[in-house]
């Protein structure tokens, strides 16, 4: 294991020439929050590497030799400057289960993936921009965590809904976007994931879907910019395991949200902001 600290003066210097030759047996390589600007071109020589993180660094591009990391299980790009992952870089990484980008809420451009990424046995995939490769989602039936953005049409959302219906193991779902559409209909998700524990919706909805009451395992629900017309508390109060509720950025467009005694028996964290309808 090799973990670099943020106070290292020039971590990039350590990634030159002899770095990979010196650490060939590495299994964990963590550059998080350092001044790293690029990975060594021969990083593919680290055959035993299972975990690689360039989170919150200045890295913009992944080396082509990434394709040789046959044992890589986790690639953490969170907060880095990487915006696109190409086919030749990771399509052959069949052990890759966690691909993390996650640049936060209110984003309109997640990590761009190549066509064919569905061949990887991913379990964690967030936050990615879905465009021409939307059909690839149908192959990722083993996903545990999914975060997507960049959806532009009702057709794209319909395809995503069909995919979610088949993701029986999904535990966390984050959806951003649809700013071009007046509202989104979530009814297309006819079979919501039974084990879903965390749900974030950042889109115009008007109303919550009827199936949300079926999410008996949901512990965290975050909703943003949805402009709900119907009082969401009437539905959400019936979720037996809801612990955290976040409503932000005009999530509710009604006159008042009234919290009554006896509602939300397990709620421990309530966050409301950019909303002016609470009592």
N, C-alpha and C positions, 0 to 999 in steps of 0.2 A: 504494500500500500504506500502510495506517495501523495501527500496532501500539501499543497503550497499555501502559504499564508499571505494575506493581503498586504502585509508590510514588507514583503520581499521587494527589493529595489528594482530588479530587472528580471522577472521570471522568464521573459522571452529568451534571454541569453542562455538559459538552461535547456532550451528546446532546439538548440542548434547542433549540427554535426553529429556528435557522439551520444546524444541523449538516449535514443532508443536502443542503441547498441549496449549502453551501460545498464539499462533497466529492463532487459528482455523478459524477465520473469514477473513483471508487474501484473497484478490483477485489478487494482484500483488506482485510478489517476484522477485527482480532483484539483482543478485549477480555479475553483469558484472564488469570485470577488478579488481576482488578481489583475495585474496590468497586462496580461497575456494578449497579444495581438494576432498570433497565428499558431497553429499546431505544426509540429515537425512534419515534413513531407513524407518521412518514412515511418510514421506512426503505425502503419500496418504491420511493422515488424514485431510489435508487441502482441504476439499471437495469443497470449494467455489473458489479455485484458478483458475484464468482465464489466467494469464500470468506468465511464468517462464523462467528466463534467467540465464544461467551459461556461457554466452559469455566471452571469454578471461579469463577463470579461469583454474584451474588445475584438474577439474573434469574429470575422465576417464570413469565412469560407471554410468548408471541410476539405481536407486533402483527398485526392483520388485513391490513395492507398488505404483509406478507411475500409474498402471492400474486403481487405484481407483479415479484418478483425473477426474471425469466425466464431469466437467465444464471447463477443460483446453482448451483454444483456440489457444494459441501461446506457442511454445517451441523453445527457441533460444539457439542453441548450437554453434553458430559462434565462431571460434577461441578457442574452448575448446579442451580437449584431448579425448572427446568421439568420437569413430570411428565406433560404431555399435549400432543400435537400434533393440531390439529383439521383437518378436511378443507379448510375455506376458506382455511387458512393456507398449505398447501404442495401441495395436490393438482394445481395447475396448473404446478408447477415441474418440467417434463419433463427438464431437464438435471441435476437433483439426483441425484448418484450416491453420495454419502457422507452418511449420517445417523448420527451418533455420539452415544451417550448414555453407556454404559459407567460404571456406578457401582461396579464391583468384584464380588468373590465373595460368596457367601452372601446374595444378595439375593432377595427374593420379590416385588419390584414394579419392573419395568423401565419404560421410557418407554411410555406408552399411546398407541397409534396409532389413527387413524380408520379406519372401514370404507371401503375404496376406495384405500388407499395403494399397492396393487399396480399402479396405473396409472403409477407413477414408475419410471424405469429405474435402480433402485438397484443398486449393486455392493457397498456396505458398509452394513450395518444391524445395529447393536448398541448397548446391550443393550435389547431391547424386550420388553414384556409382551404375550403373545399370548392373546387371549380370544375374543370374538365375531368378530374379524376374522381368525381363523386360516386361513380359506380363501384369503385374499389372498396367502398365501405361495406358492401354486401358480403365481402369475404372475411371481414373481421368480426366474426361471431363470438370470439372469445374475449372481447374487450371487457375490462373492468372499469376503466375510466376513459371518457371521451369528451373532448372540448373542440368545438368547431365554430368557424366564422366564415364570412365571405358569401353566404347564401344570398342570392339576388332575386330568385323567382319562386313562385308557388310550386312549380314543377320540381325544382331542386329540393325544396322542403319536403315535398311528397316522397321523393326518393329517400331522403334522410329518415323520414318517419318509417318507411318500409324496412329500412336497415335496423332502426332502433327496435322495431317489433321482433326482430330475430336475435337481438343481443340479450340473451337470457341471463347472462352473468354480470350485466352492467350495474355498477354500484355508484358511479358518479357521472353526471352529465352536465355539460356547460354549453350553452348555445348563445352566440352573439350575432347581431346583424339585423337584416331585413329593413334597414332604414328607408329603402326605396318603396316599400310596400305600406299600405295604409294599416293593415293588421294581418296577423297570422292565425290560422285555424289549427289548433293542436289536436283536433278530433281525429286526425289521420293516424295518430298513435293509438291503435286499437288494443294493443297488448303491451302496456307499459312494463318495464323491467321489474320483476317481482322483488328483487333485492336492492333496488335503488335507495341509497342513503343520503345522497347529496344532489341537489338540483339547482342550477342557476339558469335563469331565463332573462336575457337582455334583448327585448324585442317588443313591438307593439302587439298586444293581444286582445284588448277589449274585455275578455273574460277568461277565467281559468277553465281548463278542460274538465269534463266530468270525471275522467279517469284518475285525477289526482288524489281522490279519496281512497283509491285502491293502493296507494303507496304506503302500506302499513309499516314499512321499515325506514321511511324518510325521517332523518334527524335534522337535516339542514336544508332550508329553502331560501333562495335569494332571487328576488325579482326586481328588474330595473326597466324604466322607460316603457312600461307596458300600457299605461293609460287605461287601466281597468275601469270599467263602468260599474260592474257589480262589486259589492263589498266582498273582498277576498277572505275576510275573517270568518265568514259564515261557512266556508269550505275548509279552510286551513285548521280551524279549531278542532276538527274531527280527526286529525292525524294523530294517532296515539303515541308516537315516538318523536314528535317534533321538539327539538331542543333549541334550535337556533333559527330565527326568522329575521331576514333583512329585506327591507323595502326602501328603494331609493329612486331618485331622479324621476319623479312623477309616476311612480308605479301604480298609484290609484288616482283616478280622475273624478272621484265622487266628492261629496261635500264633507263627509266626516267618517273617520274610523273610530268606532267606539269599542273599547275593551271592557268586557263585563266580567264580574266575578265568576270564577269557575271555568273560564275559558283557558285553553292551553295548559293542561295539567302538568306537563313536563318541561315547559318552556323555561330556559335559563338565560338565554341571550336574545334580546330584542333590539334591533337597530332600525331607526327610521330617520331618513334625512332627505332634504330637498322635497319634503312633503309638508302640506299645510292643512291636513284634514284629520288630525288626531285629537282624541278626547279620552 
